[in-house]
Amino acid sequence: MERENFHIEPGAPMFNKGYSIIIDTKGPYFVYGKPTLRQEFIVPNAEGEAWEYKTGITYKVDHEPMVLCRCGHSQTKPFCDGSHTQIDWDPTLSADRKPLLDNVEISEGEELQLLDNKTYCVHARFCMAKGTVWHLVEQSNRPEAQELTIRETFHCPSGRLKLRDKKKDEFLEPRLEPSLSLIEDPQKNCSGPIWVKGGIPMEDSECTPYEIRNRVTLCRCGNSHNKPYCDGSHMRTQFSDGQPGLTS
Ligand code: FES
C-alpha cells in the first residue's frame, strides 16, 4: 500500500507499514503482516457496568494473508470458509470515507474536550459507567473525574470517542500494539466486531483507502448498515461466532 494515499487520524500512531487489511468488496477481510488475533471479552464491574476487557483465546495464525469472515455465515468463524458466495447478504461498503473528526459533537471540560462521532457507536457501553463520560468530562478538572474520563474514552473500541488536552492542544490516544481482537459481549449474549488496533491501514479491493485510525471496529456479522464498520447491529441480531467463552 502506498502511504501517500492515506489520511491519518490526528493522534493516531504512524503508518504501520508491516500490516494491512484489504476488504474484498464482495467477500472477506484479507489481513497481512500476521498481527496477533485474540478474543477480548467485555466484563462488567460489581455495579453491572461495562468496565474492562479480559483476554480469551489467542489464535495461532501462521499463514498469510489471514482471511476473516465478514458475512457472519462461515462455519469456521472467525475465518472465512467461502460462505459469502452461497448466501444472500449485502456486502456493500457503504461507509463514507470522511475523517472521523469531520462529524463530531463536542463536550467541554476545563482541561479536556470530548469529541463524539456517533456514527461509530458499537454499544460497548464503557462510556456509560460512573455517571457517563459526557458528565465526567465536564468535571475533568477533578483528578478522579479526569482519570475516569480518560479510562472510559480509551476503552471505546471504535474510536467514536476521542479526547483533546486543551492546554497542550493535543489529542490523547491509548498506546495500542497493532493487533486484532474479536470482541465478545457475554453480558448482552452476543459477539461483537473485529477491533483493529494500532493504525493498521485498510483499503478495499479497488485500492480505495480508509482513514488510518488507532481504534477501528469492523463488522463481522454481515448486518451493519455502515460497512465495513460495525454499527452495533450484532446486538440486535444476537450474532454469535460460536467460539468458546471466558473460562476464568
Ligand atoms: S459486528 Fe456486524 S454490526 Fe457489529
py3Dmol code that shows the C-alpha trace and the ligand (Angstrom):
import py3Dmol

protein = """\
ATOM      1  CA  MET A   1       0.000   0.000   0.000  1.00  0.00           C
ATOM      2  CA  GLU A   2       1.273   3.480  -0.837  1.00  0.00           C
ATOM      3  CA  ARG A   3       1.474   5.753   2.158  1.00  0.00           C
ATOM      4  CA  GLU A   4       0.644   8.906   0.166  1.00  0.00           C
ATOM      5  CA  ASN A   5      -2.903   7.681  -0.451  1.00  0.00           C
ATOM      6  CA  PHE A   6      -3.848   7.579   3.208  1.00  0.00           C
ATOM      7  CA  HIS A   7      -5.246  10.166   5.560  1.00  0.00           C
ATOM      8  CA  ILE A   8      -4.114   9.630   9.155  1.00  0.00           C
ATOM      9  CA  GLU A   9      -6.454  10.479  12.021  1.00  0.00           C
ATOM     10  CA  PRO A  10      -4.913  13.127  14.325  1.00  0.00           C
ATOM     11  CA  GLY A  11      -3.371  11.406  17.330  1.00  0.00           C
ATOM     12  CA  ALA A  12      -3.155   8.007  15.610  1.00  0.00           C
ATOM     13  CA  PRO A  13       0.228   6.272  15.509  1.00  0.00           C
ATOM     14  CA  MET A  14       2.420   6.482  12.469  1.00  0.00           C
ATOM     15  CA  PHE A  15       1.545   4.349   9.482  1.00  0.00           C
ATOM     16  CA  ASN A  16       2.229   0.715  10.343  1.00  0.00           C
ATOM     17  CA  LYS A  17       3.969  -0.457   7.238  1.00  0.00           C
ATOM     18  CA  GLY A  18       4.208  -4.092   8.233  1.00  0.00           C
ATOM     19  CA  TYR A  19       0.454  -4.629   8.462  1.00  0.00           C
ATOM     20  CA  SER A  20      -2.530  -4.053   6.216  1.00  0.00           C
ATOM     21  CA  ILE A  21      -6.109  -5.134   5.631  1.00  0.00           C
ATOM     22  CA  ILE A  22      -7.726  -5.422   2.221  1.00  0.00           C
ATOM     23  CA  ILE A  23     -11.501  -5.604   2.287  1.00  0.00           C
ATOM     24  CA  ASP A  24     -12.945  -7.657  -0.535  1.00  0.00           C
ATOM     25  CA  THR A  25     -15.889  -5.637  -1.850  1.00  0.00           C
ATOM     26  CA  LYS A  26     -17.923  -8.849  -2.049  1.00  0.00           C
ATOM     27  CA  GLY A  27     -16.195 -11.034   0.498  1.00  0.00           C
ATOM     28  CA  PRO A  28     -13.877 -11.324   3.486  1.00  0.00           C
ATOM     29  CA  TYR A  29     -11.094  -9.350   5.105  1.00  0.00           C
ATOM     30  CA  PHE A  30      -7.568 -10.211   3.926  1.00  0.00           C
ATOM     31  CA  VAL A  31      -5.136  -9.430   6.728  1.00  0.00           C
ATOM     32  CA  TYR A  32      -1.419  -9.081   6.012  1.00  0.00           C
ATOM     33  CA  GLY A  33       1.561  -8.950   8.350  1.00  0.00           C
ATOM     34  CA  LYS A  34       0.356 -11.678  10.770  1.00  0.00           C
ATOM     35  CA  PRO A  35      -0.886  -9.407  13.563  1.00  0.00           C
ATOM     36  CA  THR A  36      -1.973 -11.146  16.754  1.00  0.00           C
ATOM     37  CA  LEU A  37      -5.627 -12.250  16.715  1.00  0.00           C
ATOM     38  CA  ARG A  38      -7.303 -12.801  20.064  1.00  0.00           C
ATOM     39  CA  GLN A  39     -10.674 -12.726  21.819  1.00  0.00           C
ATOM     40  CA  GLU A  40     -11.464  -9.864  24.188  1.00  0.00           C
ATOM     41  CA  PHE A  41     -14.476 -10.120  26.475  1.00  0.00           C
ATOM     42  CA  ILE A  42     -16.348  -7.090  27.800  1.00  0.00           C
ATOM     43  CA  VAL A  43     -16.546  -7.681  31.551  1.00  0.00           C
ATOM     44  CA  PRO A  44     -18.783  -5.712  33.935  1.00  0.00           C
ATOM     45  CA  ASN A  45     -17.889  -4.311  37.364  1.00  0.00           C
ATOM     46  CA  ALA A  46     -19.839  -5.066  40.561  1.00  0.00           C
ATOM     47  CA  GLU A  47     -22.456  -2.480  39.531  1.00  0.00           C
ATOM     48  CA  GLY A  48     -23.047  -4.278  36.229  1.00  0.00           C
ATOM     49  CA  GLU A  49     -21.401  -1.506  34.173  1.00  0.00           C
ATOM     50  CA  ALA A  50     -19.107  -2.414  31.252  1.00  0.00           C
ATOM     51  CA  TRP A  51     -15.716  -1.926  32.839  1.00  0.00           C
ATOM     52  CA  GLU A  52     -12.780  -3.916  31.494  1.00  0.00           C
ATOM     53  CA  TYR A  53     -11.586  -6.333  28.840  1.00  0.00           C
ATOM     54  CA  LYS A  54     -10.455  -9.857  29.573  1.00  0.00           C
ATOM     55  CA  THR A  55      -8.443 -11.795  27.033  1.00  0.00           C
ATOM     56  CA  GLY A  56      -9.649 -15.201  25.869  1.00  0.00           C
ATOM     57  CA  ILE A  57      -8.197 -17.364  23.106  1.00  0.00           C
ATOM     58  CA  THR A  58      -5.220 -16.195  21.090  1.00  0.00           C
ATOM     59  CA  TYR A  59      -5.471 -17.779  17.640  1.00  0.00           C
ATOM     60  CA  LYS A  60      -2.423 -19.358  16.078  1.00  0.00           C
ATOM     61  CA  VAL A  61      -2.075 -17.837  12.644  1.00  0.00           C
ATOM     62  CA  ASP A  62       0.967 -18.889  10.681  1.00  0.00           C
ATOM     63  CA  HIS A  63      -0.189 -18.249   7.128  1.00  0.00           C
ATOM     64  CA  GLU A  64      -0.616 -15.030   5.212  1.00  0.00           C
ATOM     65  CA  PRO A  65      -2.955 -13.489   4.401  1.00  0.00           C
ATOM     66  CA  MET A  66      -5.259 -14.372   7.256  1.00  0.00           C
ATOM     67  CA  VAL A  67      -8.774 -14.414   5.785  1.00  0.00           C
ATOM     68  CA  LEU A  68     -11.515 -13.355   8.192  1.00  0.00           C
ATOM     69  CA  CYS A  69     -15.263 -13.797   7.754  1.00  0.00           C
ATOM     70  CA  ARG A  70     -17.209 -10.603   7.005  1.00  0.00           C
ATOM     71  CA  CYS A  71     -20.647 -12.066   6.172  1.00  0.00           C
ATOM     72  CA  GLY A  72     -21.209 -13.765   9.541  1.00  0.00           C
ATOM     73  CA  HIS A  73     -22.105 -17.143   7.993  1.00  0.00           C
ATOM     74  CA  SER A  74     -18.812 -19.018   7.915  1.00  0.00           C
ATOM     75  CA  GLN A  75     -18.835 -22.383   9.661  1.00  0.00           C
ATOM     76  CA  THR A  76     -15.207 -21.800  10.623  1.00  0.00           C
ATOM     77  CA  LYS A  77     -15.515 -18.355  12.239  1.00  0.00           C
ATOM     78  CA  PRO A  78     -13.593 -16.204  12.725  1.00  0.00           C
ATOM     79  CA  PHE A  79     -12.092 -17.416   9.436  1.00  0.00           C
ATOM     80  CA  CYS A  80     -13.749 -17.348   6.024  1.00  0.00           C
ATOM     81  CA  ASP A  81     -14.945 -20.635   4.504  1.00  0.00           C
ATOM     82  CA  GLY A  82     -16.394 -19.166   1.303  1.00  0.00           C
ATOM     83  CA  SER A  83     -19.983 -18.997   2.630  1.00  0.00           C
ATOM     84  CA  HIS A  84     -20.307 -15.391   1.386  1.00  0.00           C
ATOM     85  CA  THR A  85     -20.676 -16.787  -2.162  1.00  0.00           C
ATOM     86  CA  GLN A  86     -23.568 -19.056  -1.160  1.00  0.00           C
ATOM     87  CA  ILE A  87     -25.771 -16.817   0.952  1.00  0.00           C
ATOM     88  CA  ASP A  88     -27.975 -13.791   0.480  1.00  0.00           C
ATOM     89  CA  TRP A  89     -26.239 -10.829   2.148  1.00  0.00           C
ATOM     90  CA  ASP A  90     -25.392  -7.232   1.360  1.00  0.00           C
ATOM     91  CA  PRO A  91     -21.618  -6.757   1.231  1.00  0.00           C
ATOM     92  CA  THR A  92     -21.838  -3.094   0.156  1.00  0.00           C
ATOM     93  CA  LEU A  93     -19.131  -0.953   1.689  1.00  0.00           C
ATOM     94  CA  SER A  94     -21.474   1.932   2.383  1.00  0.00           C
ATOM     95  CA  ALA A  95     -19.489   3.947   4.968  1.00  0.00           C
ATOM     96  CA  ASP A  96     -18.332   7.341   3.811  1.00  0.00           C
ATOM     97  CA  ARG A  97     -14.583   7.972   3.757  1.00  0.00           C
ATOM     98  CA  LYS A  98     -14.733  11.225   5.661  1.00  0.00           C
ATOM     99  CA  PRO A  99     -12.235  11.750   8.502  1.00  0.00           C
ATOM    100  CA  LEU A 100     -13.529  10.688  11.913  1.00  0.00           C
ATOM    101  CA  LEU A 101     -13.339  14.255  13.214  1.00  0.00           C
ATOM    102  CA  ASP A 102     -15.475  15.690  10.425  1.00  0.00           C
ATOM    103  CA  ASN A 103     -18.729  14.972  12.194  1.00  0.00           C
ATOM    104  CA  VAL A 104     -18.273  15.242  15.957  1.00  0.00           C
ATOM    105  CA  GLU A 105     -20.270  16.665  18.818  1.00  0.00           C
ATOM    106  CA  ILE A 106     -18.112  18.305  21.453  1.00  0.00           C
ATOM    107  CA  SER A 107     -18.448  18.222  25.237  1.00  0.00           C
ATOM    108  CA  GLU A 108     -16.246  20.664  27.135  1.00  0.00           C
ATOM    109  CA  GLY A 109     -14.418  20.358  30.421  1.00  0.00           C
ATOM    110  CA  GLU A 110     -11.921  22.796  31.818  1.00  0.00           C
ATOM    111  CA  GLU A 111      -8.941  20.692  30.746  1.00  0.00           C
ATOM    112  CA  LEU A 112     -10.345  18.093  28.393  1.00  0.00           C
ATOM    113  CA  GLN A 113     -12.567  18.184  25.354  1.00  0.00           C
ATOM    114  CA  LEU A 114     -14.567  15.076  24.384  1.00  0.00           C
ATOM    115  CA  LEU A 115     -15.224  14.573  20.684  1.00  0.00           C
ATOM    116  CA  ASP A 116     -18.039  12.206  19.813  1.00  0.00           C
ATOM    117  CA  ASN A 117     -18.817  10.787  16.364  1.00  0.00           C
ATOM    118  CA  LYS A 118     -21.995   8.796  16.999  1.00  0.00           C
ATOM    119  CA  THR A 119     -21.796   7.055  13.618  1.00  0.00           C
ATOM    120  CA  TYR A 120     -19.255   4.715  15.133  1.00  0.00           C
ATOM    121  CA  CYS A 121     -21.151   3.541  18.214  1.00  0.00           C
ATOM    122  CA  VAL A 122     -20.836  -0.240  18.681  1.00  0.00           C
ATOM    123  CA  HIS A 123     -22.667  -0.436  22.034  1.00  0.00           C
ATOM    124  CA  ALA A 124     -19.605  -1.427  24.057  1.00  0.00           C
ATOM    125  CA  ARG A 125     -21.008   0.764  26.888  1.00  0.00           C
ATOM    126  CA  PHE A 126     -17.792   1.665  28.731  1.00  0.00           C
ATOM    127  CA  CYS A 127     -18.873   5.304  28.342  1.00  0.00           C
ATOM    128  CA  MET A 128     -21.972   4.696  30.470  1.00  0.00           C
ATOM    129  CA  ALA A 129     -20.132   3.813  33.715  1.00  0.00           C
ATOM    130  CA  LYS A 130     -19.876   6.086  36.759  1.00  0.00           C
ATOM    131  CA  GLY A 131     -22.378   8.635  35.540  1.00  0.00           C
ATOM    132  CA  THR A 132     -21.376   8.636  31.825  1.00  0.00           C
ATOM    133  CA  VAL A 133     -18.283  10.041  30.164  1.00  0.00           C
ATOM    134  CA  TRP A 134     -20.184  13.131  28.933  1.00  0.00           C
ATOM    135  CA  HIS A 135     -20.827  14.196  32.523  1.00  0.00           C
ATOM    136  CA  LEU A 136     -17.396  13.158  33.716  1.00  0.00           C
ATOM    137  CA  VAL A 137     -15.582  15.287  31.139  1.00  0.00           C
ATOM    138  CA  GLU A 138     -17.420  18.376  32.366  1.00  0.00           C
ATOM    139  CA  GLN A 139     -15.863  17.744  35.784  1.00  0.00           C
ATOM    140  CA  SER A 140     -12.441  16.765  34.453  1.00  0.00           C
ATOM    141  CA  ASN A 141     -10.697  19.469  36.489  1.00  0.00           C
ATOM    142  CA  ARG A 142     -11.163  16.958  39.368  1.00  0.00           C
ATOM    143  CA  PRO A 143      -8.448  14.256  39.205  1.00  0.00           C
ATOM    144  CA  GLU A 144     -10.843  11.373  39.830  1.00  0.00           C
ATOM    145  CA  ALA A 145     -13.250  12.524  37.098  1.00  0.00           C
ATOM    146  CA  GLN A 146     -10.360  13.147  34.718  1.00  0.00           C
ATOM    147  CA  GLU A 147      -8.990   9.650  35.284  1.00  0.00           C
ATOM    148  CA  LEU A 148     -12.403   8.109  34.623  1.00  0.00           C
ATOM    149  CA  THR A 149     -12.930  10.252  31.520  1.00  0.00           C
ATOM    150  CA  ILE A 150      -9.637   9.052  30.056  1.00  0.00           C
ATOM    151  CA  ARG A 151     -10.273   5.438  31.091  1.00  0.00           C
ATOM    152  CA  GLU A 152     -13.734   5.262  29.565  1.00  0.00           C
ATOM    153  CA  THR A 153     -12.689   7.024  26.361  1.00  0.00           C
ATOM    154  CA  PHE A 154      -9.670   4.788  25.889  1.00  0.00           C
ATOM    155  CA  HIS A 155     -11.841   1.680  26.347  1.00  0.00           C
ATOM    156  CA  CYS A 156     -14.122   2.742  23.468  1.00  0.00           C
ATOM    157  CA  PRO A 157     -13.053   0.217  20.797  1.00  0.00           C
ATOM    158  CA  SER A 158     -14.390   2.015  17.739  1.00  0.00           C
ATOM    159  CA  GLY A 159     -12.815   5.420  18.350  1.00  0.00           C
ATOM    160  CA  ARG A 160     -16.272   7.029  18.468  1.00  0.00           C
ATOM    161  CA  LEU A 161     -14.953   8.928  21.483  1.00  0.00           C
ATOM    162  CA  LYS A 162     -11.731  10.928  21.377  1.00  0.00           C
ATOM    163  CA  LEU A 163     -10.093  13.312  23.812  1.00  0.00           C
ATOM    164  CA  ARG A 164      -8.169  16.515  23.323  1.00  0.00           C
ATOM    165  CA  ASP A 165      -5.977  18.048  26.011  1.00  0.00           C
ATOM    166  CA  LYS A 166      -6.952  21.704  25.776  1.00  0.00           C
ATOM    167  CA  LYS A 167      -3.867  23.156  27.456  1.00  0.00           C
ATOM    168  CA  LYS A 168      -1.391  21.160  25.364  1.00  0.00           C
ATOM    169  CA  ASP A 169      -3.648  21.331  22.296  1.00  0.00           C
ATOM    170  CA  GLU A 170      -3.059  17.660  21.522  1.00  0.00           C
ATOM    171  CA  PHE A 171      -5.186  14.575  21.105  1.00  0.00           C
ATOM    172  CA  LEU A 172      -4.927  11.794  23.678  1.00  0.00           C
ATOM    173  CA  GLU A 173      -4.947   8.225  22.414  1.00  0.00           C
ATOM    174  CA  PRO A 174      -4.108   4.920  24.096  1.00  0.00           C
ATOM    175  CA  ARG A 175      -0.897   3.205  23.001  1.00  0.00           C
ATOM    176  CA  LEU A 176      -2.092   0.107  21.178  1.00  0.00           C
ATOM    177  CA  GLU A 177       0.073  -2.555  19.592  1.00  0.00           C
ATOM    178  CA  PRO A 178      -1.010  -3.295  16.019  1.00  0.00           C
ATOM    179  CA  SER A 179      -3.291  -6.298  16.536  1.00  0.00           C
ATOM    180  CA  LEU A 180      -6.828  -7.619  16.043  1.00  0.00           C
ATOM    181  CA  SER A 181      -9.317  -8.549  18.747  1.00  0.00           C
ATOM    182  CA  LEU A 182     -12.634 -10.330  18.400  1.00  0.00           C
ATOM    183  CA  ILE A 183     -14.970  -8.605  20.814  1.00  0.00           C
ATOM    184  CA  GLU A 184     -17.246 -10.853  22.843  1.00  0.00           C
ATOM    185  CA  ASP A 185     -20.083  -9.470  24.953  1.00  0.00           C
ATOM    186  CA  PRO A 186     -21.429 -12.178  27.295  1.00  0.00           C
ATOM    187  CA  GLN A 187     -23.490  -9.658  29.275  1.00  0.00           C
ATOM    188  CA  LYS A 188     -25.534  -8.985  26.108  1.00  0.00           C
ATOM    189  CA  ASN A 189     -25.257 -12.562  24.921  1.00  0.00           C
ATOM    190  CA  CYS A 190     -23.604 -11.739  21.616  1.00  0.00           C
ATOM    191  CA  SER A 191     -20.327 -11.499  19.740  1.00  0.00           C
ATOM    192  CA  GLY A 192     -19.192  -8.104  18.522  1.00  0.00           C
ATOM    193  CA  PRO A 193     -16.918  -6.655  15.859  1.00  0.00           C
ATOM    194  CA  ILE A 194     -13.261  -7.114  14.979  1.00  0.00           C
ATOM    195  CA  TRP A 195     -11.323  -4.490  16.890  1.00  0.00           C
ATOM    196  CA  VAL A 196      -8.419  -3.301  14.754  1.00  0.00           C
ATOM    197  CA  LYS A 197      -5.802  -1.569  16.865  1.00  0.00           C
ATOM    198  CA  GLY A 198      -2.724   0.498  16.342  1.00  0.00           C
ATOM    199  CA  GLY A 199      -3.046   2.264  12.985  1.00  0.00           C
ATOM    200  CA  ILE A 200      -3.276  -0.706  10.626  1.00  0.00           C
ATOM    201  CA  PRO A 201      -4.022   0.680   7.142  1.00  0.00           C
ATOM    202  CA  MET A 202      -7.092  -0.585   5.309  1.00  0.00           C
ATOM    203  CA  GLU A 203      -8.314  -0.320   1.757  1.00  0.00           C
ATOM    204  CA  ASP A 204     -10.954  -2.007  -0.354  1.00  0.00           C
ATOM    205  CA  SER A 205     -10.143  -4.383  -3.183  1.00  0.00           C
ATOM    206  CA  GLU A 206     -10.274  -1.456  -5.608  1.00  0.00           C
ATOM    207  CA  CYS A 207      -7.398   0.170  -3.680  1.00  0.00           C
ATOM    208  CA  THR A 208      -9.529   2.956  -2.193  1.00  0.00           C
ATOM    209  CA  PRO A 209      -8.119   3.635   1.262  1.00  0.00           C
ATOM    210  CA  TYR A 210      -9.846   4.308   4.563  1.00  0.00           C
ATOM    211  CA  GLU A 211      -8.565   6.811   7.081  1.00  0.00           C
ATOM    212  CA  ILE A 212      -5.864   5.250   9.264  1.00  0.00           C
ATOM    213  CA  ARG A 213      -7.075   5.212  12.864  1.00  0.00           C
ATOM    214  CA  ASN A 214      -5.752   3.987  16.170  1.00  0.00           C
ATOM    215  CA  ARG A 215      -9.036   2.268  17.023  1.00  0.00           C
ATOM    216  CA  VAL A 216     -11.396   0.793  14.425  1.00  0.00           C
ATOM    217  CA  THR A 217     -14.199  -1.759  14.692  1.00  0.00           C
ATOM    218  CA  LEU A 218     -15.079  -3.856  11.644  1.00  0.00           C
ATOM    219  CA  CYS A 219     -18.385  -5.674  11.139  1.00  0.00           C
ATOM    220  CA  ARG A 220     -18.134  -9.466  11.142  1.00  0.00           C
ATOM    221  CA  CYS A 221     -21.838 -10.282  11.483  1.00  0.00           C
ATOM    222  CA  GLY A 222     -22.791  -9.074   7.997  1.00  0.00           C
ATOM    223  CA  ASN A 223     -25.633  -6.859   9.249  1.00  0.00           C
ATOM    224  CA  SER A 224     -24.074  -3.414   9.664  1.00  0.00           C
ATOM    225  CA  HIS A 225     -25.530  -0.584   7.590  1.00  0.00           C
ATOM    226  CA  ASN A 226     -22.189   1.206   7.743  1.00  0.00           C
ATOM    227  CA  LYS A 227     -19.831  -1.439   6.337  1.00  0.00           C
ATOM    228  CA  PRO A 228     -17.013  -2.121   6.722  1.00  0.00           C
ATOM    229  CA  TYR A 229     -17.510  -0.561  10.151  1.00  0.00           C
ATOM    230  CA  CYS A 230     -19.690  -2.101  12.860  1.00  0.00           C
ATOM    231  CA  ASP A 231     -22.835  -0.120  13.683  1.00  0.00           C
ATOM    232  CA  GLY A 232     -23.953  -2.178  16.696  1.00  0.00           C
ATOM    233  CA  SER A 233     -26.389  -4.379  14.700  1.00  0.00           C
ATOM    234  CA  HIS A 234     -24.742  -7.514  16.129  1.00  0.00           C
ATOM    235  CA  MET A 235     -26.549  -6.809  19.392  1.00  0.00           C
ATOM    236  CA  ARG A 236     -29.974  -6.580  17.736  1.00  0.00           C
ATOM    237  CA  THR A 237     -29.379  -9.781  15.786  1.00  0.00           C
ATOM    238  CA  GLN A 238     -27.678 -11.592  18.716  1.00  0.00           C
ATOM    239  CA  PHE A 239     -24.777 -12.550  16.492  1.00  0.00           C
ATOM    240  CA  SER A 240     -22.707 -15.435  17.854  1.00  0.00           C
ATOM    241  CA  ASP A 241     -19.398 -16.653  16.471  1.00  0.00           C
ATOM    242  CA  GLY A 242     -19.776 -19.961  18.313  1.00  0.00           C
ATOM    243  CA  GLN A 243     -16.331 -19.660  19.846  1.00  0.00           C
ATOM    244  CA  PRO A 244     -15.544 -20.672  23.449  1.00  0.00           C
ATOM    245  CA  GLY A 245     -16.468 -18.306  26.273  1.00  0.00           C
ATOM    246  CA  LEU A 246     -14.288 -16.951  29.029  1.00  0.00           C
ATOM    247  CA  THR A 247     -13.015 -19.780  31.181  1.00  0.00           C
ATOM    248  CA  SER A 248     -11.832 -17.853  34.243  1.00  0.00           C
TER     249      SER A 248
END
"""
ligand_1 = """\
4
FES
S -20.313 -6.929 14.097
Fe -21.757 -6.516 12.496
S -22.771 -4.730 13.224
Fe -21.314 -5.128 14.817
"""
view = py3Dmol.view(width=600, height=400)
view.addModel(protein, "pdb")
view.setStyle({"model": 0}, {"cartoon": {"style": "trace"}})
view.addModel(ligand_1, "xyz")
view.setStyle({"model": 1}, {"stick": {}})
view.zoomTo()
view.show()
